[in-house]
Amino acid sequence: MKKGFLKVSLLALTLSFGGVLKGYAGMIESTLIPVAGSEVKVGEQSPGFSYKDINGKTVTLADLKGKPVYIDIWATWCPPCRAELPYLKKLEEKYGDKIHFVSISCDMDKSKWEKMVKDQQLGGIQLHFGNDQELMQAYGVTGIPRFILLDANGKVLSPDMTRPSDAATAGKLDELSK
């Protein structure tokens, strides 16, 4: 497995998001995120995870067996991540009884994540990565939001699934929910 480091550039983020991230300058400039090429392929078993939910309960991938899993890797400071939330809520309302919706926050400031989950009344299974980047490394995540789709047994259907705002996502979830 090839390993490298992605230095998150304040300049690139500032240009991309019109200065929204100026308050995060110190954190962003000093963040070095180890990344690797996507090693997880369609049909393979997904790497497991064990993260705390919004209530402090540990949730593992094994706990979710029996239903397909739609994973959202996101952060509160990410404008594209926040833009997907209304679409994600609609998918959760429509398919929530047949598909697990798991949102994994990679926020460094856990309190900001907790506040947003409560204030925005975010649904699904809300998890915080607790600075454990193994899942992100296994999937070669170099940018967020990132969506991953697993079958009911934890096998990868799409390591880079379409976003909730893409009509193709609902089409794929329709297929899985039958």
N, C-alpha and C positions, 0 to 999 in steps of 0.2 A: 504494500500500500504506500503510495507516494504521500508524504506529508509536507505541508508548507504552512505559511502563516499569512493571514489576511490582515493587513493593518487597515482599520477603519479610518478613512480620511475625513477630517472635519470639513475640508474644502469641498470634497465631492458631495458629502451629505448636505452641506449648506447650500450648494448650488442646486442639488436635487430637490430640496424641500424648502427653498426660499428663505433660509435663515431660521426655520422653526427650531433647530437644534442648538442654537447659540448657548443656551443654558447648560448644555451637556458637554461643553468644550473640553474640560479637563478629563472627564470620563472617556469621551470618544477618542481623543488624541492618544491616550495612553492604553487603549484597549487593543490587545493582541489576541486574536482568536485563532487557535489552531484549526486548520481545515484540511480535508483530504478530498480526493475525487470521490464521487458517489460510488461506494462499494456495494450498496444494497441494490439488487436487481429485481425486476418483476418476477414473481413466482417464488422468491426466496422468503424464508421466515424473517420477519422484522426483528431487529435487535430489541431486546426488552428495555423497559424503563421502570423506574420507581421514583415517583415524585409526590410531593405533598399537595393536597387540594386546598381550596380556600378555607376549609374548616380544620386543616391540620392533619387530615387522614391520609395515610399513604395509599396511593393508587398505582398498581402495576399493570403492564400490558396483559399479563395473564388474567387479571381480574376482569378483563373486558371480552374474553373469549365468548363466542356464541352469537355475536353481532358484528357486522362490519364496523370499522373504525375510520372516521374522517378526522385527521389530525391537522391542527392549525398551529404552526410555530410563529409566534408574534411577540410584540412588545408595545407597551403603552405609548412610548415616544415615537412610534413609527406611523406616519400619516397614511401610507397605503394599507397598513394593518387595520387601523381604525376605520378606514373607508369600507372595508369588507364586513365589518360587524353587523350592519343592518341586513345584509344578504345572508350572513351566517345564521342570524336569528330566525330568518324566514325558513331556511333549510332545517334548522332544529325543530321548528314548529311542525313542519310537514313530515319529517322523517324520524324525529326523535325517539319514537317508540320502536323503530326497527334498526337504527344505526346509532352507534355511540359517536358523539361529537366531543372531541377532546382538544382543548386549547391549552397549549404549553407556552407559558410566558418565559422569555429569556431576559426579562428586566433584571438589571443588577440591583435596583432599588425595589425590594419586595413590597414595601409599604405603598408605593405608587400603584403596583399591580393590585394589591388588596383593595385599595380605595376605588380604583376604576371598576373592578369586578362588582363591588357592592353598589357603587353609585350608578353604574350603567345596567345593573341587574343582568349581568351576562349569564347565559344559560349553559347548558352542556356540562361537561366535566372540566372545571378550571384548575389547571395545575401550574405550579411554579418550578422551574428547573433547578433552583437552588445552586446555581453555578456549575451544574453537572452538564458538560457539553458533549458527552459520549453519543447521545442520540443524534445531535446535530452533526457531529463528526462522521458518524456512520453513514448518514445520508448526504454528506458533502454540502451541507447548508452553508452558503456564503452570503445569503441575503434573505430578508423577510419582507412580507409574509411568505411562508412556505407551507404548502399543503401536501399531505401524504394520505393515501387511501389503502387500507388493509382489509382483507376478507375476514370472515367470522373466526378463522383459525389463526389470524395474525400473519398471514402471508401477504406479501406486497402486491397490490394490484396496480398502484402507481406511486413511484417514489417522488414524483413532481406533479401532483394532481392540479387540475384547474382550480381557479379561485371560486368562491361562492357566487361572485357576481357574473361568472361565465355561465351561459345557459347550458353548456355541455355538462356542467357539474350536476345539475338537477337531472339531466338525462341519464347519467351514469348511476346516480343514487336511485332513480326509478328502477333501473335494471336490478340493482342489488336488493331493493326492498320487496321484490316480488316473491 
